[in-house]
């Protein structure tokens, strides 16, 4: 279910598999309902989501209700912010970020040459 105000997508395994097929930047807020810092960061995350075009997908992941996805991101503490592009995880950060810092991460993610990233990953896997 999406957050009605900001269009933030609530992730489960099926939705994760669907959205990671795109070339778009995907920004994921990994959190839990009981986490006070997560609740505080939610306002920053929502404001950032509302300020971006459709080329950035904003998603939330409840690590309690979706433990397999939390494990896939190797979450050690929450909140954690993860950024993906073209199906590749390109950034993670444990803890909150300011809106300016999150916008800068998104700017950098947009600028990444995703084909170069894929070639680098393939080269490392071949070794």
N, C-alpha and C positions, 0 to 999 in steps of 0.2 A: 504494500500500500504506500502511496506517495504522501508526503506531507502536503496537505492541501494548500498551504500558504506559499511555499517556496518550490514545490516540485521535487523535493528530495525523495529519492527512491529508497524504500525499505528493502534491504537485501535478504534474500534466502539463496540457496544453492542454484535454483533454476534461474532466478533473476540475475544473479552474478554471472552465470554462464552466458546468458543472453547479452548483457551489456558489455562484457569484456570482448566480444567479437567486433566491436566498433573501433574505429581509429581515433575516436574522440578521447579527450582527457577525462578521466574518471577520478573524482575526489571522494574518498570514503572516510567517514567518521566512525571509527570503531569505539563502541561505548557499551554501557549497561545502565539500566534504569536506576540502580542504587548509587551510582557514581556521581558525587557532587561536582567534581571538576568537569565531568562530561556534560552535565546539565548546564554549567556555566558556559562551556565552549559552544553549546548548541546555538546560542544566540548569534555568536560570531559566524558559525557555519551557515546558519540560515540567512544572515545578512549578505554573506559572500555569495551564496547560491542565488539570491534574488538579484544580484548585480551582474550576473554573467549571462551570456547568450546560450543558445542551445548546443553549442559545440563543447560544452563542459557538462558532464553528468555528475550530479551530486547525489551521494548515496549514504545511507546510515546502516550500520551493521551492529545489531545487539549481540554481543559476544556470549550472553547467557542463553538466548534462544537459538542462536546459530553457532554452537561451539566448533563445528567442523570448519566453518569459514574463519573463525577466530584463530584456530590452530593453523590453518593454511597461511595466515599472515604472521604466524609466530608471535602472537601478541603476548607481551610480558607485563604490560601495564596499560591502563586506559585513563584518559582518552589516547587513542593513537590515530594519526592521520596517515592515510595511504593514498598515493597517487599512481594511477596506471595510465598507460597510453599504448594503443595498439595491442592490448592484451598483456603487456609487460609491466611489471611493478617497477616504477622508476624512482619512487621516493617514499620513505616512511619517517614518521616523527612521533616519538612518544611524548605526550603532553599536549597542552594547548598551544595555539599560535594566535597572534594578533590578526586582525583582518588584513592589514597591510602585508604581513609576512605570508599569509595564505595566498593572497593575490599575487605576490611575487613568485611563489612556488608554482602557481598555475601559469603565470607568464613564461616561466622557464620550461615547464612541461610542454607548452604549445610550441616552443622554439626547438625542441629536441628533434633531431633527424632520426625518426623511428626506424628507418631502414638501416642506418648505421648501427643502432642499438641491436637490432636483430642479427646483423652480421657479426658483431662482437660476441653476442651470446652463442651463436652457432660455432664461432671459432674456438671459444673457450670449451664448449661441450665436445668438440672434436679432439681436444688435447687429452 
